[in-house]
Amino acid sequence: MLISLENVSKLIGQNSIVKEMSIKFKESQTTVIIGPSGCGKSTLLRLIIGLAKPSEGDIFLEGQKLTAVNASFWQRQIGYVTQDGGLFPHLTTYQNITLLARLLKYDHKYLNDKIKELCSLVRLSEKVLTQYPSELSGGQRQRVSLMRALLLDPKCLMLDEPLGALDPITRYELQVELKQIFLNLHSTTTLLVTHDMNEAAYFADEIILMRNGAVIQRGPYTDLIDHPVEPFVGEFIKQQQLPVT
């Protein structure tokens, strides 16, 4: 999916969360959006999926301008995973995964076949399909969220700090599995938000480093290391590499 922003800004009160951003995301690759807390990373995803409206500027998906009228159509083309998973506690795993598909009257056999395929892809036992979110581990909940995002074969997958709330061991395991999943998705455009430079380097074909609502530098990890465009880039990377005391 081709995604482009033209002079997009997002204001909340007097604060500019995203500032006059003009950018195109490359198709069929993994772009990682990174930066300090409050720099506009998550807001950028919400703008692209139509959960927030730009104060200025336009967003184009596949060459079509995103509007209030067509937002629901495009939301069905984008899989979206949040940090906490966003699962409904009163629904079983199966009901959570298939919620939108059932509302859209998808064929029951198709859903069951697809869920078996996705369980294999994310390495989740089919036994958990009858369980509720409170009965699952953090890693299992994120796998369920990923299955829900992938169920309708989205053209774009967007993940907002999907591993941020997990313990280190589970996070490492899911990093390895997600990397393989991204490789298996082939033509899917993937946007992943994180604040962890090591995680960005592991996943990214391209990294976009943000600060105060603006893009400071974009490119492969090696470019940010070897050719920082300003001191902030090198300082941000250096801080990520400092040992925890």
C-alpha positions as a Markdown table, in Angstrom:
| # | Residue | x | y | z |
|---|---|---|---|---|
| 1 | Met | 0.0 | 0.0 | 0.0 |
| 2 | Leu | 1.3 | 3.4 | -1.0 |
| 3 | Ile | 0.9 | 6.0 | 1.9 |
| 4 | Ser | 1.7 | 9.6 | 1.5 |
| 5 | Leu | 1.3 | 12.7 | 3.6 |
| 6 | Glu | 1.2 | 16.3 | 2.2 |
| 7 | Asn | 1.9 | 19.1 | 4.6 |
| 8 | Val | 0.1 | 17.3 | 7.4 |
| 9 | Ser | -0.1 | 19.0 | 10.8 |
| 10 | Lys | -2.0 | 17.9 | 14.0 |
| 11 | Leu | -2.7 | 20.5 | 16.7 |
| 12 | Ile | -4.1 | 19.8 | 20.1 |
| 13 | Gly | -4.9 | 23.1 | 21.7 |
| 14 | Gln | -1.9 | 25.3 | 21.0 |
| 15 | Asn | 0.5 | 22.3 | 20.8 |
| 16 | Ser | 1.7 | 20.9 | 17.4 |
| 17 | Ile | 1.8 | 17.1 | 17.7 |
| 18 | Val | 2.7 | 16.7 | 14.0 |
| 19 | Lys | 4.2 | 19.6 | 12.1 |
| 20 | Glu | 3.8 | 20.2 | 8.4 |
| 21 | Met | 4.8 | 16.6 | 7.5 |
| 22 | Ser | 5.2 | 15.6 | 3.9 |
| 23 | Ile | 6.4 | 12.1 | 3.5 |
| 24 | Lys | 5.9 | 8.9 | 1.5 |
| 25 | Phe | 6.2 | 5.4 | 3.0 |
| 26 | Lys | 7.8 | 2.9 | 0.8 |
| 27 | Glu | 5.6 | -0.1 | -0.2 |
| 28 | Ser | 6.2 | -3.7 | 0.7 |
| 29 | Gln | 8.8 | -2.9 | 3.4 |
| 30 | Thr | 9.1 | -2.4 | 7.1 |
| 31 | Thr | 9.5 | 1.2 | 8.2 |
| 32 | Val | 10.2 | 1.8 | 11.9 |
| 33 | Ile | 9.2 | 5.2 | 13.4 |
| 34 | Ile | 11.3 | 6.0 | 16.4 |
| 35 | Gly | 11.8 | 9.0 | 18.7 |
| 36 | Pro | 11.5 | 10.2 | 22.3 |
| 37 | Ser | 8.2 | 10.1 | 24.1 |
| 38 | Gly | 5.7 | 12.7 | 22.9 |
| 39 | Cys | 7.4 | 13.3 | 19.5 |
| 40 | Gly | 4.2 | 12.4 | 17.6 |
| 41 | Lys | 4.9 | 8.7 | 16.6 |
| 42 | Ser | 1.6 | 7.3 | 17.7 |
| 43 | Thr | -0.4 | 10.3 | 16.5 |
| 44 | Leu | 1.2 | 9.8 | 13.1 |
| 45 | Leu | -0.2 | 6.2 | 12.9 |
| 46 | Arg | -3.6 | 7.4 | 14.2 |
| 47 | Leu | -3.7 | 10.0 | 11.4 |
| 48 | Ile | -2.9 | 7.4 | 8.7 |
| 49 | Ile | -5.6 | 5.0 | 9.9 |
| 50 | Gly | -8.2 | 7.8 | 10.2 |
| 51 | Leu | -8.6 | 7.6 | 14.0 |
| 52 | Ala | -7.4 | 11.2 | 14.2 |
| 53 | Lys | -8.1 | 14.1 | 11.7 |
| 54 | Pro | -5.3 | 16.3 | 10.5 |
| 55 | Ser | -5.6 | 20.0 | 11.5 |
| 56 | Glu | -4.0 | 20.8 | 8.1 |
| 57 | Gly | -2.9 | 18.9 | 5.1 |
| 58 | Asp | -4.0 | 15.7 | 3.3 |
| 59 | Ile | -3.3 | 12.0 | 3.6 |
| 60 | Phe | -3.4 | 9.8 | 0.5 |
| 61 | Leu | -3.8 | 6.0 | 0.5 |
| 62 | Glu | -3.2 | 4.3 | -2.8 |
| 63 | Gly | -3.6 | 7.7 | -4.4 |
| 64 | Gln | -7.0 | 8.4 | -2.8 |
| 65 | Lys | -7.4 | 11.2 | -0.3 |
| 66 | Leu | -8.4 | 10.0 | 3.1 |
| 67 | Thr | -11.7 | 11.5 | 4.2 |
| 68 | Ala | -14.4 | 11.0 | 6.8 |
| 69 | Val | -16.5 | 9.3 | 4.1 |
| 70 | Asn | -14.0 | 6.6 | 3.0 |
| 71 | Ala | -12.1 | 6.2 | 6.3 |
| 72 | Ser | -14.0 | 3.0 | 7.3 |
| 73 | Phe | -13.1 | 1.4 | 3.9 |
| 74 | Trp | -9.4 | 2.1 | 4.4 |
| 75 | Gln | -9.5 | 1.0 | 8.0 |
| 76 | Arg | -10.5 | -2.5 | 6.7 |
| 77 | Gln | -7.3 | -2.4 | 4.5 |
| 78 | Ile | -5.0 | -1.7 | 7.5 |
| 79 | Gly | -4.2 | -4.1 | 10.3 |
| 80 | Tyr | -3.6 | -2.2 | 13.6 |
| 81 | Val | -1.9 | -3.5 | 16.8 |
| 82 | Thr | -1.6 | -1.3 | 19.9 |
| 83 | Gln | 0.7 | -1.7 | 22.9 |
| 84 | Asp | -2.0 | -3.2 | 25.2 |
| 85 | Gly | -3.5 | -5.3 | 22.4 |
| 86 | Gly | -6.9 | -3.6 | 22.6 |
| 87 | Leu | -8.7 | -6.9 | 23.2 |
| 88 | Phe | -12.3 | -6.8 | 24.6 |
| 89 | Pro | -12.3 | -8.6 | 28.0 |
| 90 | His | -15.9 | -9.9 | 27.6 |
| 91 | Leu | -15.1 | -11.7 | 24.3 |
| 92 | Thr | -13.3 | -14.9 | 23.8 |
| 93 | Thr | -10.1 | -15.0 | 21.8 |
| 94 | Tyr | -12.0 | -16.3 | 18.8 |
| 95 | Gln | -14.6 | -13.6 | 19.1 |
| 96 | Asn | -11.9 | -10.9 | 19.4 |
| 97 | Ile | -10.1 | -12.1 | 16.4 |
| 98 | Thr | -13.2 | -12.3 | 14.2 |
| 99 | Leu | -15.2 | -9.4 | 15.5 |
| 100 | Leu | -14.9 | -7.2 | 12.4 |
| 101 | Ala | -15.0 | -10.1 | 10.0 |
| 102 | Arg | -18.3 | -11.3 | 11.5 |
| 103 | Leu | -19.8 | -7.8 | 11.3 |
| 104 | Leu | -18.9 | -7.8 | 7.6 |
| 105 | Lys | -20.5 | -11.3 | 7.2 |
| 106 | Tyr | -17.4 | -13.2 | 6.2 |
| 107 | Asp | -17.9 | -16.9 | 5.4 |
| 108 | His | -17.7 | -19.0 | 8.5 |
| 109 | Lys | -15.5 | -21.7 | 6.9 |
| 110 | Tyr | -13.1 | -19.1 | 5.5 |
| 111 | Leu | -12.7 | -17.6 | 9.0 |
| 112 | Asn | -12.0 | -21.0 | 10.6 |
| 113 | Asp | -9.4 | -21.9 | 7.9 |
| 114 | Lys | -7.8 | -18.5 | 8.1 |
| 115 | Ile | -7.5 | -18.7 | 11.9 |
| 116 | Lys | -5.8 | -22.1 | 11.7 |
| 117 | Glu | -3.3 | -20.6 | 9.3 |
| 118 | Leu | -2.7 | -17.6 | 11.5 |
| 119 | Cys | -2.3 | -19.7 | 14.7 |
| 120 | Ser | 0.5 | -21.5 | 12.9 |
| 121 | Leu | 2.0 | -18.2 | 11.7 |
| 122 | Val | 2.1 | -16.6 | 15.2 |
| 123 | Arg | 2.8 | -19.9 | 17.0 |
| 124 | Leu | -0.4 | -19.8 | 19.1 |
| 125 | Ser | -2.2 | -23.0 | 20.2 |
| 126 | Glu | -5.7 | -23.3 | 18.9 |
| 127 | Lys | -6.7 | -24.3 | 22.5 |
| 128 | Val | -6.6 | -20.6 | 23.5 |
| 129 | Leu | -9.4 | -19.7 | 21.0 |
| 130 | Thr | -12.1 | -20.4 | 23.7 |
| 131 | Gln | -10.3 | -18.5 | 26.4 |
| 132 | Tyr | -10.8 | -14.9 | 27.5 |
| 133 | Pro | -8.0 | -12.2 | 27.5 |
| 134 | Ser | -7.6 | -12.4 | 31.3 |
| 135 | Glu | -6.7 | -16.0 | 30.9 |
| 136 | Leu | -3.8 | -15.3 | 28.5 |
| 137 | Ser | -0.2 | -14.2 | 29.1 |
| 138 | Gly | 1.0 | -10.9 | 27.7 |
| 139 | Gly | 2.7 | -12.6 | 24.8 |
| 140 | Gln | -0.4 | -14.6 | 24.0 |
| 141 | Arg | -2.5 | -11.4 | 24.0 |
| 142 | Gln | -0.2 | -9.7 | 21.5 |
| 143 | Arg | -0.3 | -12.8 | 19.3 |
| 144 | Val | -4.1 | -12.7 | 19.4 |
| 145 | Ser | -4.0 | -8.9 | 18.5 |
| 146 | Leu | -1.7 | -9.7 | 15.6 |
| 147 | Met | -4.0 | -12.4 | 14.3 |
| 148 | Arg | -6.9 | -10.0 | 14.5 |
| 149 | Ala | -4.9 | -7.4 | 12.5 |
| 150 | Leu | -3.9 | -10.0 | 9.8 |
| 151 | Leu | -7.3 | -11.8 | 9.5 |
| 152 | Leu | -8.6 | -9.7 | 6.6 |
| 153 | Asp | -5.3 | -9.8 | 4.7 |
| 154 | Pro | -4.5 | -6.1 | 5.1 |
| 155 | Lys | -2.4 | -4.2 | 2.6 |
| 156 | Cys | -0.8 | -2.4 | 5.5 |
| 157 | Leu | 0.1 | -3.5 | 9.0 |
| 158 | Met | 0.6 | -0.8 | 11.7 |
| 159 | Leu | 2.0 | -1.7 | 15.1 |
| 160 | Asp | 2.2 | 0.9 | 17.9 |
| 161 | Glu | 4.8 | -0.2 | 20.5 |
| 162 | Pro | 3.5 | -3.8 | 20.2 |
| 163 | Leu | 6.2 | -5.2 | 22.5 |
| 164 | Gly | 6.6 | -2.3 | 25.0 |
| 165 | Ala | 4.6 | -3.8 | 27.8 |
| 166 | Leu | 6.2 | -7.3 | 27.7 |
| 167 | Asp | 8.8 | -8.7 | 30.0 |
| 168 | Pro | 12.3 | -9.0 | 28.4 |
| 169 | Ile | 12.2 | -12.7 | 27.7 |
| 170 | Thr | 8.8 | -12.6 | 26.1 |
| 171 | Arg | 9.8 | -9.5 | 24.2 |
| 172 | Tyr | 12.8 | -11.1 | 22.7 |
| 173 | Glu | 10.9 | -14.2 | 21.7 |
| 174 | Leu | 8.2 | -12.1 | 19.9 |
| 175 | Gln | 10.8 | -10.0 | 18.2 |
| 176 | Val | 12.2 | -13.1 | 16.6 |
| 177 | Glu | 8.8 | -14.3 | 15.6 |
| 178 | Leu | 7.6 | -10.9 | 14.3 |
| 179 | Lys | 10.7 | -10.6 | 12.1 |
| 180 | Gln | 9.9 | -13.9 | 10.4 |
| 181 | Ile | 6.2 | -12.8 | 10.1 |
| 182 | Phe | 7.2 | -9.6 | 8.4 |
| 183 | Leu | 9.4 | -11.6 | 6.0 |
| 184 | Asn | 6.5 | -13.9 | 5.2 |
| 185 | Leu | 4.0 | -11.1 | 4.5 |
| 186 | His | 6.0 | -10.1 | 1.4 |
| 187 | Ser | 3.9 | -7.3 | -0.3 |
| 188 | Thr | 2.5 | -5.9 | 3.0 |
| 189 | Thr | 3.6 | -2.4 | 3.9 |
| 190 | Thr | 4.5 | -2.4 | 7.6 |
| 191 | Leu | 4.8 | 0.6 | 9.9 |
| 192 | Leu | 6.1 | -0.1 | 13.4 |
| 193 | Val | 6.4 | 2.5 | 16.2 |
| 194 | Thr | 9.0 | 2.0 | 19.0 |
| 195 | His | 11.2 | 4.1 | 21.2 |
| 196 | Asp | 13.9 | 1.4 | 21.3 |
| 197 | Met | 16.7 | 2.0 | 18.7 |
| 198 | Asn | 18.0 | -1.6 | 19.0 |
| 199 | Glu | 14.5 | -2.9 | 18.2 |
| 200 | Ala | 14.3 | -0.4 | 15.3 |
| 201 | Ala | 17.6 | -1.6 | 13.9 |
| 202 | Tyr | 16.4 | -5.3 | 14.1 |
| 203 | Phe | 13.2 | -4.8 | 12.2 |
| 204 | Ala | 13.6 | -1.9 | 9.9 |
| 205 | Asp | 14.3 | -1.7 | 6.2 |
| 206 | Glu | 14.1 | 2.1 | 6.9 |
| 207 | Ile | 14.1 | 4.1 | 10.1 |
| 208 | Ile | 12.3 | 7.4 | 10.5 |
| 209 | Leu | 13.6 | 9.4 | 13.5 |
| 210 | Met | 11.2 | 12.0 | 14.8 |
| 211 | Arg | 11.4 | 14.9 | 17.3 |
| 212 | Asn | 8.8 | 17.4 | 18.3 |
| 213 | Gly | 6.4 | 16.3 | 15.6 |
| 214 | Ala | 8.9 | 16.5 | 12.7 |
| 215 | Val | 11.1 | 14.0 | 10.8 |
| 216 | Ile | 14.7 | 14.6 | 11.7 |
| 217 | Gln | 16.3 | 11.9 | 9.6 |
| 218 | Arg | 15.2 | 8.8 | 7.6 |
| 219 | Gly | 17.2 | 6.0 | 6.1 |
| 220 | Pro | 18.7 | 2.7 | 7.0 |
| 221 | Tyr | 20.2 | 2.2 | 10.4 |
| 222 | Thr | 23.7 | 2.5 | 9.1 |
| 223 | Asp | 23.0 | 6.0 | 7.7 |
| 224 | Leu | 21.8 | 7.2 | 11.1 |
| 225 | Ile | 25.0 | 5.8 | 12.7 |
| 226 | Asp | 27.5 | 6.9 | 10.1 |
| 227 | His | 25.9 | 10.0 | 8.7 |
| 228 | Pro | 23.8 | 11.8 | 11.3 |
| 229 | Val | 22.3 | 15.0 | 9.9 |
| 230 | Glu | 22.5 | 16.8 | 13.3 |
| 231 | Pro | 23.9 | 16.2 | 16.8 |
| 232 | Phe | 20.4 | 15.1 | 18.1 |
| 233 | Val | 20.6 | 11.9 | 16.0 |
| 234 | Gly | 24.0 | 10.8 | 17.4 |
| 235 | Glu | 22.9 | 11.8 | 20.9 |
| 236 | Phe | 19.7 | 9.8 | 20.7 |
| 237 | Ile | 21.5 | 6.7 | 19.5 |
| 238 | Lys | 24.2 | 7.2 | 22.2 |
| 239 | Gln | 21.6 | 7.4 | 25.0 |
| 240 | Gln | 20.0 | 4.2 | 23.7 |
| 241 | Gln | 23.4 | 2.4 | 24.1 |
| 242 | Leu | 24.1 | 3.6 | 27.6 |
| 243 | Pro | 24.1 | 0.8 | 30.2 |
| 244 | Val | 21.3 | 0.7 | 32.8 |
| 245 | Thr | 22.5 | 1.5 | 36.3 |
